[in-house]
Amino acid sequence: MAEIIIAAPQVNQIAIEEDDNTIIVETSTTAIATIIAQGPQGPQGPAGAGSIIVDESAKVDLSVVYYDASADTFKANATWTTTTLTDGGNF
């Protein structure tokens, strides 16, 4: 969301003329206008072919998302978690 604040001085004058004398009365105020508008939305993501689908039906605590080529899908399950990645890695 964008917010724009515009401040513009406004001067009002009243001139009173009588014979050879001129009296000018000035009042000065500042007008402030705030404009709030929602910005443009991003482009719509692809639907169908080419979009990423994650099978999270068997997710567990600390699952890591990985790609399974034989299933041609991304998965999050107990096969790879933050624990299984570090336990056998000699860390």
N, C-alpha and C positions, 0 to 999 in steps of 0.2 A: 504494500500500500504506500502511496506517495502522499506526502503532506507538504503543501506549499503555503507559506505565510507571506502575505503582501502587505506592507505598510506604506501608505502614501499620505504625505502631509496635505491638509486642506486648509486654505486660507480664505476667509470671508472678509470682504471689505464693504464698508458703508462710507460713502463720501457725502458730506454736507457742505453745500456752498451757499454763502451769504455775502453779498457784496464782494469785497476783495479777500475774504477769509475762506479758507478751505480746511475743513476738519475731516480727517480720515480715521475711522475706527476699525481696527483689525482684530479679528479673533482667529486663533490658530488651533486646530485640532489634528490629531493623527487618526486616520481610519485604518483599521486592521481587518483584513479578510483572510480567513483560513479556508483553503480548498483541500479536501481529502478525496482521493480517487484511487480505486483499485487498479493496479497495473495489468498489463496483458498477461494472459496465461501462456504457459509453455506449450509446445506442440504435443499433439496426441501421440501416444506410444503406438507401436505396431500391434496389430491384432492378428491372431492366427499364426501363419507360417512366419518363422523368424523371431517370434517373441520368446522370452525365457519363461519356462514353466519349472517350478521347483516342487518336487514331491516331498512334502513335509509330513506325510501321514504317520511316519514312524519316528518323528523327532524325539530326542531326549535332551536332557540338560547338557549344555555345552557342545551341541552338534555343530559340525562344520559342513558347510555346503560344498559338495563336490560334483563333478560331472561323471556320469556312468555312461560310457560309450555304447555298451551293449544294449542298454535301455533307451539311449538317445535322450536322456533327461538329466536334470540336476536333481540331487537328492540331499536331504538332511536327515540322518538317522544315526543309529548307534555304531555303524561301521567305522566312521571317522568322527572322533570327538577331540577336544583339546587334550584329553588324557591319553588317547591312543596315539596321537601324533608325537607326544613327548616321551612316553614310557619306553619305546623301543629305539629311540633316536640317540642314545648315549649323551644326553644333555646333562 
